[in-house]
Amino acid sequence: MEYEAALNILFRRRIHRPAIVEMAGGFHVFERTTLLGSGGTILEALKSAGMYPPQDVKVIQYSAKGREVIRGKEPICTAQSNNLANRIASALNAYVPNQHGY
């Protein structure tokens, strides 16, 4: 399995700060500094981490349309530029609350 495809699986599963590291003759899947699984190939490491086969988490994604940031059809905010609106939407999509809910 290709590295980029594996990372996309982890992003779709909403893993916070995912990483796939090749070390000591194997591949290791991390969420931040927590080891999720290991294997001889990327696919084996994903299976060990419980991330394969891929399953999408149903989350309404944020997007940018011009300077507007929207979630579904609901407007969230108006940014000062199109670029800033895209960056805000990307940050909101990447956000995963911690155990305290924030």
C-alpha positions in Angstrom: 0.0 0.0 0.0 1.2 3.5 -0.9 2.2 5.8 2.0 -0.1 8.7 0.9 -3.1 6.4 0.5 -2.5 5.0 4.0 -2.3 8.5 5.5 -5.6 9.4 3.8 -7.2 6.4 5.5 -5.9 7.7 8.9 -7.2 11.2 8.1 -10.6 9.9 7.2 -10.7 8.0 10.5 -10.1 11.4 12.2 -6.7 10.3 13.8 -5.1 13.3 15.3 -1.6 14.0 13.9 -1.2 10.6 12.2 2.3 9.3 11.3 3.6 6.2 9.5 7.2 5.5 10.4 9.6 3.0 8.9 11.9 1.8 11.6 13.7 -1.4 12.6 12.6 -3.3 9.5 8.9 -2.6 9.9 6.3 0.1 9.7 4.6 1.7 12.7 1.4 3.7 12.8 1.2 6.5 15.4 -1.4 9.0 16.7 0.8 11.8 17.9 3.2 9.8 20.2 1.0 6.8 20.8 1.8 3.7 18.9 -1.4 2.3 17.3 0.1 -0.7 15.5 3.1 -2.2 13.7 3.8 -4.6 10.8 6.2 -5.7 8.2 4.3 -3.6 5.5 2.2 -0.5 5.7 -0.9 -2.6 5.1 0.0 -4.9 8.0 0.6 -2.0 10.3 -2.8 -0.5 9.4 -4.5 -3.8 10.0 -2.7 -4.1 13.4 -3.9 -0.6 14.3 -7.5 -1.5 13.4 -7.5 1.1 10.6 -7.9 -1.3 7.7 -10.3 -1.9 5.9 -11.0 1.8 5.8 -14.2 3.1 7.3 -15.3 6.7 7.1 -16.5 8.5 10.2 -19.7 10.4 9.4 -18.8 14.0 10.0 -20.2 17.1 8.3 -17.2 18.7 6.8 -16.4 22.4 6.8 -15.7 24.0 3.4 -14.9 27.4 2.0 -16.9 29.1 -0.7 -15.1 32.3 -1.5 -14.6 34.1 1.8 -17.4 32.2 3.5 -16.7 29.2 5.7 -19.7 26.8 5.8 -20.6 23.5 7.5 -23.1 21.8 5.3 -25.4 24.7 4.4 -24.9 26.6 7.7 -22.6 29.7 7.4 -19.9 29.7 10.1 -17.9 32.9 9.4 -16.7 35.3 6.8 -12.9 35.5 6.5 -10.9 38.4 5.2 -9.7 36.5 2.1 -10.4 33.3 0.2 -7.0 31.8 1.3 -7.9 32.5 5.0 -11.3 30.9 4.5 -9.6 27.7 3.1 -7.2 27.6 6.0 -10.0 28.0 8.6 -12.0 25.2 7.0 -8.9 22.9 6.9 -8.2 23.6 10.6 -11.8 22.9 11.6 -11.8 19.7 9.7 -8.5 18.6 11.3 -9.7 19.4 14.8 -10.4 16.5 17.2 -11.7 17.3 20.7 -9.7 15.8 23.6 -11.2 13.8 26.5 -12.4 17.0 28.1 -14.4 18.0 25.0 -12.3 20.9 23.8 
